[in-house]
Amino acid sequence: MNIRFCKSSLLLLACAFGLAPVGAQTSPPKPTLALSGGQPGQVVAGVRLSLSLAPSEQKNVPAFLVTFSNEGPTDVVLSLGYVLGNGRVQLPDAMRLLVSDAKGQTRELAFSDRHHAGIRGRVDEYRVPLRAGSSFSLRLGLDKFVSTRPFEFGEQLAPGRYGAIAVFEGVSDKTRNWGRKGLSLKNYWRGEVKSNALPFTR
């Protein structure tokens, strides 16, 4: 993982908990800043990623709203993952979460839908056009993510306070090897962008 990315991500998570970096001058806490999730997410190649809380369908399982905003001058295409059954099932496996607990321990959670762990039949790209000046949002529950170190699903996190940063890595169809001619000509958004740090309680 990129060292600069790790440092900036951990700094955002620390800000979400109201912690000051080592050696920095302390100042009175700002509850409104922490409650609002801190600074806005980055803008990378015209695209901003934002993370906020969404209504949860399960008790003690937080849900998040991940919003892509195209603040650039041109339209782009996002490759979010893959779809099954001609679009009946949409799996945004390009999304990740960095989750930090109150002790400062951070783990990476990858998207994982256990209801569709085995793939059969037609598989297509989860491709979303994002017009300049437009936004697109995904609602994702914490139970749709899994940590590998240690191995546990998102809803198995111990009760307590956490901070989360959403991460999206944009790739083209060539990277995903869809094998369909002409798709590489599309204006895919490429790069990596992370959201604001969002405090939440499990």
C-alpha positions in Angstrom: 0.0 0.0 0.0 1.2 3.5 -0.8 2.9 5.0 2.3 1.6 8.5 1.5 -1.9 7.1 1.2 -1.6 5.3 4.6 -0.4 8.4 6.4 -3.1 10.7 5.0 -5.8 8.1 5.6 -4.7 7.6 9.2 -4.6 11.3 9.7 -8.2 11.7 8.5 -9.3 8.9 10.8 -7.5 10.5 13.7 -9.3 13.8 13.0 -12.7 12.0 12.9 -12.0 10.9 16.5 -10.8 14.3 17.5 -7.2 13.2 18.1 -4.2 15.4 17.3 -1.1 14.0 15.5 2.0 13.6 17.6 3.9 16.8 17.9 1.0 19.0 16.8 -0.4 21.8 18.9 -3.7 20.9 20.5 -6.8 23.0 20.3 -10.3 22.9 21.8 -12.3 20.0 20.3 -14.8 20.8 17.6 -17.8 18.5 18.0 -19.6 19.8 14.9 -16.6 19.0 12.7 -16.4 15.4 14.1 -20.2 14.8 13.8 -20.1 16.0 10.2 -17.3 13.7 9.2 -14.5 16.2 9.0 -13.1 17.6 5.8 -14.7 16.7 2.4 -13.3 13.9 0.4 -10.5 14.3 -2.1 -11.1 15.4 -5.7 -9.0 13.2 -8.0 -9.2 13.8 -11.8 -12.4 15.6 -11.3 -14.2 13.0 -9.2 -15.0 13.5 -5.4 -15.9 10.6 -3.1 -18.1 11.3 -0.1 -19.1 9.0 2.7 -22.2 9.5 5.0 -24.4 7.4 7.2 -27.6 5.9 5.7 -30.6 4.3 7.3 -29.8 0.8 8.4 -32.1 -2.2 7.7 -30.4 -4.3 10.5 -29.9 -3.5 14.2 -26.3 -2.7 15.1 -25.2 -3.0 11.5 -24.4 0.5 10.2 -25.1 1.4 6.6 -23.2 4.0 4.5 -24.0 6.2 1.5 -21.1 6.4 -0.9 -21.5 9.3 -3.3 -19.4 9.9 -6.5 -19.5 13.5 -7.7 -18.1 14.5 -11.0 -16.7 18.0 -10.4 -14.6 18.0 -13.5 -15.3 19.5 -17.0 -15.9 16.2 -18.8 -18.1 13.2 -18.6 -16.5 9.9 -17.3 -17.4 6.3 -16.9 -16.9 4.4 -13.6 -16.1 0.7 -13.5 -17.6 -0.3 -10.1 -17.4 -4.0 -10.3 -19.6 -6.6 -12.1 -23.2 -7.5 -12.5 -25.0 -10.8 -12.8 -28.2 -11.9 -14.5 -28.3 -9.1 -17.0 -28.2 -6.5 -14.2 -30.4 -8.1 -11.6 -27.5 -8.4 -9.2 -25.0 -5.5 -8.9 -21.7 -6.1 -7.1 -19.4 -3.0 -6.6 -16.3 -4.9 -5.7 -14.1 -1.9 -6.5 -15.2 -0.4 -3.2 -13.1 -0.8 0.0 -13.4 0.6 3.5 -10.6 1.6 5.9 -11.9 1.2 9.4 -10.1 2.4 12.5 -11.1 1.7 16.1 -10.7 3.9 19.2 -7.3 2.3 19.9 -6.0 3.5 16.6 -5.9 0.0 15.0 -6.9 0.2 11.3 -8.0 -2.6 9.0 -9.0 -2.8 5.4 -12.4 -4.3 4.5 -13.2 -5.4 0.9 -16.6 -5.6 -0.6 -18.1 -9.1 -0.3 -21.7 -10.2 -0.9 -22.1 -13.6 0.7 -25.4 -14.2 -1.1 -23.5 -14.3 -4.4 -20.2 -15.8 -3.5 -20.5 -18.4 -6.3 -20.8 -17.0 -9.8 -22.6 -18.8 -12.5 -23.9 -17.7 -15.9 -23.5 -14.3 -17.5 -21.1 -11.8 -15.9 -21.0 -8.2 -17.1 -19.2 -5.1 -16.0 -20.8 -2.8 -13.5 -20.4 0.4 -15.6 -21.9 3.7 -14.5 -21.7 6.8 -16.7 -21.2 10.0 -14.7 -22.0 13.2 -16.4 -20.0 16.4 -15.5 -21.8 18.1 -12.7 -23.7 14.9 -11.7 -23.6 12.5 -8.7 -24.2 8.8 -8.2 -24.7 7.1 -4.8 -24.4 3.6 -3.5 -26.0 2.4 -0.3 -23.8 -0.3 1.3 -24.2 -2.0 4.7 -21.2 -2.8 6.9 -22.2 -6.5 6.5 -21.3 -6.3 2.8 -17.6 -5.9 3.7 -15.0 -8.4 5.0 -11.6 -8.0 6.7 -8.9 -10.6 5.9 -6.5 -9.6 8.7 -8.1 -10.8 10.9 -10.8 -12.6 9.0 -14.2 -11.3 10.0 -17.2 -9.8 8.4 -18.1 -6.1 9.0 -21.0 -6.8 11.3 -18.7 -8.9 13.6 -16.7 -5.8 14.6 -16.7 -5.4 18.4 -19.2 -2.8 19.7 -17.7 0.7 20.0 -16.7 3.8 18.2 -15.0 3.7 14.7 -14.0 5.9 11.9 -14.3 4.9 8.2 -12.9 6.0 4.9 -14.3 4.7 1.6 -11.8 4.0 -1.1 -12.5 3.5 -4.8 -10.0 2.4 -7.4 -11.0 3.1 -11.0 -9.8 0.8 -13.7 -10.7 0.1 -17.3 -12.2 -3.0 -18.9 -8.8 -4.1 -20.0 -7.8 -4.5 -16.3 -10.9 -6.6 -15.6 -10.4 -8.7 -18.8 -14.0 -8.6 -20.0 -12.9 -9.6 -23.4 -15.3 -7.3 -25.3 -13.9 -5.2 -28.1 -14.5 -1.5 -28.1 -15.0 -1.0 -24.4 -11.4 0.2 -24.0 -12.4 3.3 -26.1 -14.7 4.5 -23.4 -13.7 7.4 -21.2 -13.1 5.4 -18.0 -12.1 7.2 -14.9 -8.8 5.8 -13.7 -7.0 6.4 -10.4 -7.7 6.0 -6.7 -9.8 8.4 -4.6 -10.7 8.3 -0.9 -13.6 9.9 0.9 -13.9 12.0 4.1 -13.4 10.2 7.4 -16.8 9.3 8.9 -17.2 8.5 12.6 -19.8 5.8 13.3 -20.8 3.5 16.2 -21.2 -0.3 15.9 
